[in-house]
Amino acid sequence: MKIGVFDSGIGGITVLTALRKALPHAEYIYLGDTANVPYGTKSAAQVVKLSLACAQYLKDRKVDHVVVACNTASSLALNEIRQALHPIPVDGVVEPGIQAVLAESAQTRLPVLILATRATVRSQAYGNGLRMLLDAQLQPVFEQACPLLVPLIEEGWTDHPVLHQTIAEYVRPYRDQFSQGIALLGCTHYPWIQKAVESALPGWKVVNSAQAVAQTVVGALKKELAESAEKGRSVEWVFTDPDALPASVRELMEISHE
Amino acid sequence: MKIGVFDSGIGGITVLTALRKALPHAEYIYLGDTANVPYGTKSAAQVVKLSLACAQYLKDRKVDHVVVACNTASSLALNEIRQALHPIPVDGVVEPGIQAVLAESAQTRLPVLILATRATVRSQAYGNGLRMLLDAQLQPVFEQACPLLVPLIEEGWTDHPVLHQTIAEYVRPYRDQFSQGIALLGCTHYPWIQKAVESALPGWKVVNSAQAVAQTVVGALKKELAESAEKGRSVEWVFTDPDALPASVRELMEISHE
């Protein structure tokens, strides 16, 4: 059982980590498209083109299952990827994220806030999905683009006053209006700053979709894995521009093994 | 007289603005490689490849002169671009920036601080160039990567407390050690936050290389332009991913006309 995981860069490592915890016996290829990072500031047409190239690489490597561990690609290119890879099953991160919000919000009618990149917000993938499933009259759904958070995380400022101030700025309108709510980390980088988001939104529940993605994949693969006697192997790491990796990436790759 | 100006994105507009002021009668093509922005976090090999594609586009458009209005491309790919475009003259931004620092530092022996992207700093183009020309024993040269400044400028936070705090963080070691010095804005985005850098470095002279680049090009073209009776025309704007432009770009394009 070989699972291909791809992201525009290194953010998808948070999803890979959750997958390895849930499915330790699978074999993984992690593809980070670092030559083209970030996707979050590109147009939809570019994101589709780049995502299809990543998907094709994983298909050529004969993976059994693909996880699009990038919110931007999941928001803008999931249909195209599924068509191109058919019959290989493909999971994105948006649908599990929406399910995770629904699980938290059952009967509470708390406001929902999606924090994501500019391209994901522009796609309205989360907003439209949630508004179809919730009673939007009673339970408002907001989407906030946070384009500075990925650069701050990649700079390693994950507990820096500038990070805290930036998050405070992005969430202030919602925090001022609502003392409780559900905030979804709609970018695979954001689990690395989950604590900072939690402290900026006291009284709110912060949902990390990486775990939700892992549960979705486990559900899809349960049967195959029960029949598999393979031992867990290490991850194969592939980057389209390996020389451009931030210094912190080795550490993140090691964390994914824990 | 047709001048081609290219940058990874919109930062080169600061150079274009200075060029139009100095050479109002030339015709311009501005090429922003927004499909691949930012160059500053990519490897040298990727930057060379992308820069050559931009240069080739301008060559095909029959420009008479090319200005590489991107510090990362000037630092990592200028030789390759000059070879590919020969005999079309090519100016980068690094050499004029170094000349501007030398003009300021004549006989002062003040410390020099280059603020730039991660890729420009990694290339050491400014540091090596300056250390050859200065007595590095007496006049220290520092290079500081500031990867958060471009995202902050593109978010429009050009006078925001988070911007001021981020700049303060980057320059603190130098400001604490030296009460005077010369800081070069080694990225074409940074002229938009020149005032913020000046207030973070009281007592320091902040040098904007966009003007220096314009003077270099004027020097090279003086003769041709004196003979030209053409009237100034508007700029032709070309972006490789036009749908991904930040909302602020229209305003910046208009500013370049003033």
Chai-1 contact restraints between the chains, C-beta under 6 A:
chainA,res_idxA,chainB,res_idxB,connection_type,confidence,min_distance_angstrom,max_distance_angstrom,comment,restraint_id
A,A35,B,Q46,contact,1.0,0.0,6.0,A-B,restraint_1
A,T41,B,A244,contact,1.0,0.0,6.0,A-B,restraint_2
A,K42,B,D241,contact,1.0,0.0,6.0,A-B,restraint_3
A,K42,B,A244,contact,1.0,0.0,6.0,A-B,restraint_4
A,S43,B,D241,contact,1.0,0.0,6.0,A-B,restraint_5
A,S43,B,D243,contact,1.0,0.0,6.0,A-B,restraint_6
A,S43,B,A244,contact,1.0,0.0,6.0,A-B,restraint_7
A,Q46,B,A35,contact,1.0,0.0,6.0,A-B,restraint_8
A,Q46,B,D241,contact,1.0,0.0,6.0,A-B,restraint_9
A,P147,B,E155,contact,1.0,0.0,6.0,A-B,restraint_10
A,L148,B,P151,contact,1.0,0.0,6.0,A-B,restraint_11
A,L148,B,E155,contact,1.0,0.0,6.0,A-B,restraint_12
A,P151,B,L148,contact,1.0,0.0,6.0,A-B,restraint_13
A,P151,B,P151,contact,1.0,0.0,6.0,A-B,restraint_14
A,E155,B,P147,contact,1.0,0.0,6.0,A-B,restraint_15
A,E155,B,L148,contact,1.0,0.0,6.0,A-B,restraint_16
A,V162,B,V162,contact,1.0,0.0,6.0,A-B,restraint_17
A,V162,B,Q165,contact,1.0,0.0,6.0,A-B,restraint_18
A,V162,B,T166,contact,1.0,0.0,6.0,A-B,restraint_19
A,Q165,B,V162,contact,1.0,0.0,6.0,A-B,restraint_20
A,T166,B,V162,contact,1.0,0.0,6.0,A-B,restraint_21
A,D241,B,K42,contact,1.0,0.0,6.0,A-B,restraint_22
A,D241,B,S43,contact,1.0,0.0,6.0,A-B,restraint_23
A,D241,B,Q46,contact,1.0,0.0,6.0,A-B,restraint_24
A,D243,B,S43,contact,1.0,0.0,6.0,A-B,restraint_25
A,A244,B,T41,contact,1.0,0.0,6.0,A-B,restraint_26
A,A244,B,K42,contact,1.0,0.0,6.0,A-B,restraint_27
A,A244,B,S43,contact,1.0,0.0,6.0,A-B,restraint_28
